[in-house]
Amino acid sequence: MDWKVMLSSFGLIFLAELGDKTQLATLTLAAQSRSSVPVFIGASAALIMTSLLGVVFGEAITKLVPPHSIRLGAGVAFVLIGGGLLLGRG
């Protein structure tokens, strides 16, 4: 196992997920629930499944498109989405 890749993936995703709408939704569900364990299990399963989709599709896409082009496309998409949100078009 490549520990450097695993730890950098953990750190990046952990920081990206802090305070986002998923965490706020989970907080709300836990506050409304009588037991937080099912909320934790459901939220964890959902995050695992979305991560699995990202890994599977990411691996498939890199077989068709060079990684450099994927990074460039993702960067352009983030800039355009960010600009749209700043201008009130998102």
C-alpha positions in Angstrom: 0.0 0.0 0.0 1.2 3.5 -0.9 0.9 5.2 2.5 1.8 8.6 1.1 -1.1 8.5 -1.4 -3.5 7.3 1.3 -2.5 9.9 3.9 -2.6 12.7 1.3 -6.0 11.6 0.1 -7.3 11.5 3.7 -5.9 14.9 4.5 -7.2 16.6 1.4 -10.7 15.0 1.7 -10.9 15.6 5.4 -10.1 19.3 5.0 -12.4 19.7 2.0 -15.3 18.2 3.8 -15.0 20.3 7.0 -17.9 22.7 7.3 -19.5 21.8 4.0 -23.2 21.1 3.3 -22.7 17.4 3.9 -21.4 17.9 7.4 -24.1 20.4 8.2 -26.8 18.0 6.9 -25.3 15.2 9.0 -25.3 17.5 12.0 -28.9 18.4 11.5 -29.9 14.7 11.1 -28.0 13.8 14.2 -29.7 16.6 16.2 -33.2 15.4 15.0 -32.5 11.7 15.6 -32.9 9.8 18.9 -29.8 7.8 18.1 -26.8 9.2 16.3 -25.3 5.8 15.4 -27.6 5.2 12.4 -26.9 8.7 11.2 -23.2 8.1 11.4 -23.5 4.7 9.7 -25.7 6.1 6.9 -23.5 9.2 6.4 -20.3 7.1 6.4 -21.8 4.7 3.9 -22.9 7.5 1.6 -19.4 9.1 1.7 -17.8 5.7 1.0 -20.1 5.2 -2.0 -19.4 8.6 -3.5 -15.7 8.1 -3.0 -15.9 4.7 -4.7 -17.7 6.3 -7.6 -15.0 9.0 -7.8 -12.2 6.4 -7.8 -13.9 4.1 -10.3 -14.7 6.9 -12.8 -11.4 8.6 -12.2 -9.5 5.4 -13.0 -11.7 4.8 -16.1 -11.3 8.4 -17.4 -7.5 8.3 -17.0 -7.5 5.4 -19.5 -9.1 7.6 -22.1 -7.8 11.1 -21.2 -4.3 12.1 -20.1 -4.1 13.1 -16.4 -2.7 16.5 -17.3 -5.8 17.3 -19.4 -8.0 16.1 -16.5 -6.2 18.5 -14.1 -6.4 21.3 -16.5 -10.1 20.7 -17.2 -10.9 20.5 -13.5 -9.0 23.7 -12.8 -10.9 25.5 -15.5 -14.2 24.2 -14.3 -13.5 25.3 -10.7 -12.5 28.8 -11.9 -15.6 29.1 -14.0 -17.9 27.8 -11.3 -16.3 30.1 -8.7 -16.6 33.1 -11.0 -20.2 32.2 -11.7 -20.9 32.0 -8.0 -19.2 35.3 -7.3 -21.2 37.0 -10.1 -24.5 35.5 -8.9 -24.9 33.2 -11.8 -24.4 29.9 -10.0 
